[in-house]
Amino acid sequence: MASNKQRHRPALIALVIVAAVACLAMAWWQLDRFESSAGTGQNLGYALQWPAFAAFFVYAYHKFVVLEDNPDEVEKMHAANNGIKEIPAGILPPRPSAAPTPTVEDGTTEGDQIAEYNRILAELAEADAARLARLQAQAAPSDNSQRSNQ
């Protein structure tokens, strides 16, 4: 049941015309750049690309008007999208599983080695702290000996 009521939207029509004219002007400018002494093939590519953008603006507006005025077209579009809902099994490759924890030459895992390394570092830090405290205690002479030297 298509309605025969036509809605004209001057603002949208003006927007499409301005956009298409701007794209064609950009194409003309790129063509002039291509023909100049500094022009390159990239300018020619852009000169050919801009008219496609202008045509897209006109096509998009036309599609908008058709879909707005004709509910049957909207139903056709929705029916075409309702074909496949999920990806069938076997099309995609299987997802990779979690990588196994690598083992090293002695048969332990990397996590065990890291824990052992951290334990050794903690022991070394404690030993350094004890040695530093011992050195500070030895280096700090008693107050009496400092007074006698003065």
C-alpha positions as CSV (number, residue, x, y, z in Angstrom):
1,M,0.0,0.0,0.0
2,A,2.1,2.9,-1.2
3,S,0.9,6.4,-0.4
4,N,0.7,8.8,-3.3
5,K,1.5,11.7,-1.1
6,Q,4.7,13.3,-2.2
7,R,6.7,15.3,0.3
8,H,9.2,17.8,-1.0
9,R,11.8,19.0,1.4
10,P,13.4,22.1,0.1
11,A,16.2,22.1,2.7
12,L,17.2,18.5,1.8
13,I,17.0,19.2,-2.0
14,A,19.2,22.4,-1.5
15,L,21.7,20.3,0.6
16,V,22.0,17.7,-2.1
17,I,22.4,20.3,-4.8
18,V,25.0,22.2,-2.9
19,A,26.9,19.0,-2.1
20,A,26.8,17.8,-5.7
21,V,27.9,21.1,-7.0
22,A,30.7,21.3,-4.5
23,C,31.9,17.8,-5.5
24,L,31.8,18.8,-9.1
25,A,33.8,22.0,-8.4
26,M,36.4,19.9,-6.6
27,A,36.6,17.6,-9.6
28,W,37.1,20.7,-11.9
29,W,39.8,22.0,-9.5
30,Q,41.6,18.7,-9.4
31,L,41.5,18.5,-13.2
32,D,43.0,22.0,-13.5
33,R,45.7,20.9,-11.0
34,F,46.4,17.8,-13.1
35,E,46.8,19.9,-16.3
36,S,49.2,22.3,-14.6
37,S,52.9,21.8,-14.7
38,A,52.9,20.6,-11.0
39,G,50.0,18.2,-11.6
40,T,50.4,14.4,-10.9
41,G,48.4,11.3,-11.6
42,Q,47.0,11.6,-8.1
43,N,45.2,14.8,-9.1
44,L,43.7,13.0,-12.1
45,G,42.5,10.2,-9.7
46,Y,40.8,12.8,-7.5
47,A,39.3,14.5,-10.5
48,L,37.7,11.2,-11.4
49,Q,36.7,10.4,-7.9
50,W,34.8,13.6,-7.0
51,P,32.0,13.1,-9.6
52,A,31.4,9.7,-8.0
53,F,30.8,11.5,-4.7
54,A,28.4,13.9,-6.4
55,A,26.5,10.9,-7.9
56,F,26.4,9.3,-4.4
57,F,24.7,12.3,-2.9
58,V,22.0,12.3,-5.6
59,Y,21.5,8.5,-5.2
60,A,21.3,8.7,-1.4
61,Y,18.7,11.4,-1.5
62,H,16.7,9.4,-4.1
63,K,16.9,6.3,-1.9
64,F,15.8,8.3,1.1
65,V,12.8,9.6,-0.7
66,V,11.8,6.2,-2.0
67,L,12.1,4.5,1.4
68,E,10.2,7.3,3.1
69,D,7.3,7.3,0.6
70,N,7.0,3.5,-0.1
71,P,6.6,1.1,2.9
72,D,6.7,-1.8,0.5
73,E,10.3,-0.9,-0.4
74,V,11.2,-0.9,3.3
75,E,9.7,-4.4,3.7
76,K,11.7,-5.6,0.7
77,M,14.9,-4.2,2.2
78,H,14.2,-5.9,5.5
79,A,13.3,-9.2,3.9
80,A,16.6,-9.2,2.0
81,N,18.4,-8.7,5.3
82,N,16.6,-11.5,7.1
83,G,18.2,-14.4,5.2
84,I,21.2,-15.3,7.4
85,K,21.1,-14.7,11.1
86,E,24.3,-16.4,12.2
87,I,27.5,-17.8,10.7
88,P,27.2,-21.5,9.9
89,A,29.6,-23.8,11.7
90,G,32.8,-24.7,9.8
91,I,33.1,-21.4,7.8
92,L,35.5,-19.7,10.2
93,P,38.7,-21.4,11.5
94,P,38.5,-22.6,15.1
95,R,39.6,-20.1,17.8
96,P,43.1,-20.8,19.2
97,S,43.2,-22.2,22.6
98,A,45.3,-20.7,25.4
99,A,49.0,-21.2,24.8
100,P,50.5,-23.8,27.1
101,T,52.9,-22.5,29.7
102,P,56.3,-22.9,28.3
103,T,58.7,-25.2,30.2
104,V,62.4,-24.6,30.4
105,E,65.3,-27.1,30.2
106,D,65.0,-28.3,33.8
107,G,61.3,-29.1,33.4
108,T,59.9,-26.3,35.5
109,T,57.5,-23.7,34.2
110,E,58.3,-20.1,33.7
111,G,56.1,-19.1,36.6
112,D,58.1,-21.3,39.0
113,Q,61.3,-19.7,37.8
114,I,59.9,-16.2,38.3
115,A,58.8,-17.1,41.8
116,E,62.2,-18.5,42.6
117,Y,63.9,-15.4,41.1
118,N,61.7,-13.1,43.2
119,R,62.5,-15.2,46.4
120,I,66.3,-14.8,45.7
121,L,65.9,-11.1,45.1
122,A,64.1,-10.7,48.4
123,E,66.9,-12.6,50.2
124,L,69.5,-10.4,48.6
125,A,67.6,-7.3,49.6
126,E,67.4,-8.5,53.2
127,A,71.1,-9.3,53.2
128,D,71.9,-5.8,51.8
129,A,69.8,-4.1,54.4
130,A,71.5,-6.1,57.2
131,R,75.0,-5.3,55.8
132,L,74.1,-1.6,55.5
133,A,72.8,-1.5,59.1
134,R,76.0,-3.2,60.3
135,L,78.2,-0.7,58.4
136,Q,76.3,2.2,59.8
137,A,76.7,0.9,63.3
138,Q,80.4,0.5,62.8
139,A,80.9,3.8,61.2
140,A,79.0,5.7,63.8
141,P,81.7,6.3,66.5
142,S,80.6,7.1,70.0
143,D,80.0,10.7,70.9
144,N,82.9,10.6,73.4
145,S,85.5,9.7,70.8
146,Q,84.4,12.5,68.5
147,R,84.8,15.1,71.4
148,S,88.2,13.9,72.2
149,N,89.4,14.3,68.7
150,Q,88.4,18.0,68.6
